[in-house]
Amino acid sequence: MSPFLSSYIKWINVYNHERPHDSLNDMTPAEFKQVA
């Protein structure tokens, strides 16, 4: 796997699962799941 592809996959994971989302009241998906 190329270094670019590896970095891209890591960023997609952070973007989708670890960063706060406006649509979730600025919570991460993990935080939102605990509250819901």
N, CA, C and O atoms as a MOPAC input file, in Angstrom:
PM7 MOZYME 1SCF
protein

 N      0.85500 1    -1.17100 1     0.00000 1
 C      0.00000 1     0.00000 1     0.00000 1
 C      0.90200 1     1.23500 1     0.00000 1
 O      1.89200 1     1.29900 1     0.72900 1
 N      0.54700 1     2.19100 1    -0.81300 1
 C      1.36400 1     3.40100 1    -0.90300 1
 C      1.20400 1     4.25500 1     0.36100 1
 O      0.17000 1     4.18500 1     1.02700 1
 N      2.20700 1     5.04800 1     0.69100 1
 C      2.10100 1     5.93500 1     1.85600 1
 C      0.92000 1     6.90100 1     1.73700 1
 O      0.26300 1     7.21100 1     2.73100 1
 N      0.65400 1     7.37400 1     0.52000 1
 C     -0.48300 1     8.27400 1     0.32500 1
 C     -1.78700 1     7.57400 1     0.66300 1
 O     -2.61700 1     8.12200 1     1.38800 1
 N     -1.97400 1     6.37200 1     0.14600 1
 C     -3.21400 1     5.63700 1     0.38200 1
 C     -3.38200 1     5.31500 1     1.86200 1
 O     -4.48700 1     5.41700 1     2.39500 1
 N     -2.32200 1     4.93600 1     2.51600 1
 C     -2.37100 1     4.64700 1     3.94700 1
 C     -2.78200 1     5.89000 1     4.74200 1
 O     -3.62800 1     5.80400 1     5.63300 1
 N     -2.19400 1     7.02800 1     4.42700 1
 C     -2.54600 1     8.28300 1     5.10200 1
 C     -3.98400 1     8.67900 1     4.81300 1
 O     -4.68700 1     9.16500 1     5.69900 1
 N     -4.41900 1     8.47600 1     3.59200 1
 C     -5.78900 1     8.81500 1     3.19900 1
 C     -6.79500 1     7.96700 1     3.97800 1
 O     -7.79700 1     8.48800 1     4.46700 1
 N     -6.53800 1     6.69000 1     4.09100 1
 C     -7.44000 1     5.80000 1     4.82700 1
 C     -7.50700 1     6.20200 1     6.29900 1
 O     -8.58500 1     6.18700 1     6.89300 1
 N     -6.37100 1     6.56100 1     6.89000 1
 C     -6.35900 1     7.01900 1     8.28100 1
 C     -7.18300 1     8.29800 1     8.43100 1
 O     -7.94700 1     8.43100 1     9.38600 1
 N     -7.03400 1     9.24000 1     7.49400 1
 C     -7.77500 1    10.49500 1     7.57300 1
 C     -9.27400 1    10.25500 1     7.43700 1
 O    -10.06200 1    10.87300 1     8.15300 1
 N     -9.67900 1     9.37400 1     6.53700 1
 C    -11.10400 1     9.06700 1     6.36900 1
 C    -11.67300 1     8.50800 1     7.67100 1
 O    -12.79700 1     8.84400 1     8.04600 1
 N    -10.91700 1     7.66600 1     8.36100 1
 C    -11.37100 1     7.12400 1     9.63800 1
 C    -11.54700 1     8.24100 1    10.66900 1
 O    -12.56100 1     8.28900 1    11.36500 1
 N    -10.56900 1     9.13200 1    10.76900 1
 C    -10.67000 1    10.26100 1    11.70400 1
 C    -11.85600 1    11.14100 1    11.32800 1
 O    -12.63300 1    11.53600 1    12.19700 1
 N    -12.00200 1    11.44800 1    10.05400 1
 C    -13.07100 1    12.32400 1     9.58200 1
 C    -14.44200 1    11.74800 1     9.90900 1
 O    -15.33800 1    12.47500 1    10.33800 1
 N    -14.60700 1    10.45400 1     9.70900 1
 C    -15.92100 1     9.84100 1     9.88300 1
 C    -16.23200 1     9.40400 1    11.30800 1
 O    -17.40500 1     9.29500 1    11.66600 1
 N    -15.21100 1     9.14700 1    12.14000 1
 C    -15.46300 1     8.53300 1    13.43300 1
 C    -14.93900 1     9.29900 1    14.63600 1
 O    -15.43000 1     9.08000 1    15.74300 1
 N    -13.97700 1    10.17600 1    14.47300 1
 C    -13.33500 1    10.78600 1    15.63500 1
 C    -13.53100 1    12.29300 1    15.74400 1
 O    -13.45300 1    12.83900 1    16.84400 1
 N    -13.78000 1    12.96800 1    14.65200 1
 C    -13.90700 1    14.42100 1    14.72800 1
 C    -15.34500 1    14.80200 1    15.07300 1
 O    -16.26900 1    14.06500 1    14.73000 1
 N    -15.55200 1    15.92700 1    15.74000 1
 C    -16.91000 1    16.38900 1    16.03200 1
 C    -17.66100 1    16.72900 1    14.74400 1
 O    -17.08400 1    17.25500 1    13.79300 1
 N    -18.95200 1    16.42000 1    14.73500 1
 C    -19.80200 1    16.69700 1    13.57900 1
 C    -20.84700 1    17.74200 1    13.95300 1
 O    -21.44100 1    17.67300 1    15.02900 1
 N    -21.07000 1    18.70100 1    13.07000 1
 C    -22.10700 1    19.71000 1    13.29700 1
 C    -23.47600 1    19.06400 1    13.45700 1
 O    -24.26600 1    19.48200 1    14.30400 1
 N    -23.76000 1    18.05500 1    12.65600 1
 C    -25.07600 1    17.41600 1    12.68900 1
 C    -25.31200 1    16.62100 1    13.97400 1
 O    -26.44300 1    16.22400 1    14.25400 1
 N    -24.26600 1    16.38800 1    14.75000 1
 C    -24.38400 1    15.66600 1    16.02600 1
 C    -24.16400 1    16.60800 1    17.20300 1
 O    -23.70800 1    16.18400 1    18.26500 1
 N    -24.48600 1    17.87400 1    17.01600 1
 C    -24.29000 1    18.90200 1    18.05300 1
 C    -22.83800 1    18.96600 1    18.51000 1
 O    -22.55400 1    19.05100 1    19.70500 1
 N    -21.93400 1    18.92600 1    17.55800 1
 C    -20.49000 1    19.01600 1    17.80000 1
 C    -19.95200 1    17.90100 1    18.69700 1
 O    -18.97200 1    18.09100 1    19.41800 1
 N    -20.59900 1    16.74600 1    18.64500 1
 C    -20.08200 1    15.56900 1    19.34300 1
 C    -19.44000 1    14.63800 1    18.32900 1
 O    -19.76500 1    14.66900 1    17.14200 1
 N    -18.52500 1    13.81200 1    18.81500 1
 C    -17.99500 1    12.76600 1    17.95100 1
 C    -19.06800 1    11.68200 1    17.83600 1
 O    -19.95500 1    11.60900 1    18.68600 1
 N    -19.00500 1    10.84600 1    16.81200 1
 C    -19.98100 1     9.76700 1    16.71000 1
 C    -19.98500 1     8.85700 1    17.94800 1
 O    -21.04400 1     8.37900 1    18.35300 1
 N    -18.82600 1     8.61600 1    18.54700 1
 C    -18.76600 1     7.78200 1    19.75300 1
 C    -19.50200 1     8.45000 1    20.91700 1
 O    -20.23100 1     7.78400 1    21.65200 1
 N    -19.31300 1     9.76100 1    21.08600 1
 C    -20.01900 1    10.49000 1    22.14700 1
 C    -21.52100 1    10.47600 1    21.89300 1
 O    -22.30600 1    10.27500 1    22.81900 1
 N    -21.91700 1    10.68500 1    20.66000 1
 C    -23.33100 1    10.70100 1    20.30900 1
 C    -23.97200 1     9.34500 1    20.58100 1
 O    -25.10400 1     9.27300 1    21.05900 1
 N    -23.25300 1     8.27900 1    20.27800 1
 C    -23.76800 1     6.92800 1    20.50100 1
 C    -23.99600 1     6.67400 1    21.99000 1
 O    -24.95800 1     6.00000 1    22.35800 1
 N    -23.12300 1     7.20800 1    22.85500 1
 C    -23.28500 1     7.03000 1    24.29800 1
 C    -24.50300 1     7.78900 1    24.81300 1
 O    -25.19100 1     7.31600 1    25.71800 1
 N    -24.77300 1     8.95700 1    24.24700 1
 C    -25.88700 1     9.78900 1    24.69400 1
 C    -27.21700 1     9.23800 1    24.18500 1
 O    -28.22500 1     9.28100 1    24.89000 1
 N    -27.21400 1     8.72400 1    22.96500 1
 C    -28.46000 1     8.25700 1    22.32700 1
 C    -28.98400 1     6.98200 1    22.93600 1
 O    -30.01800 1     6.47200 1    22.50600 1

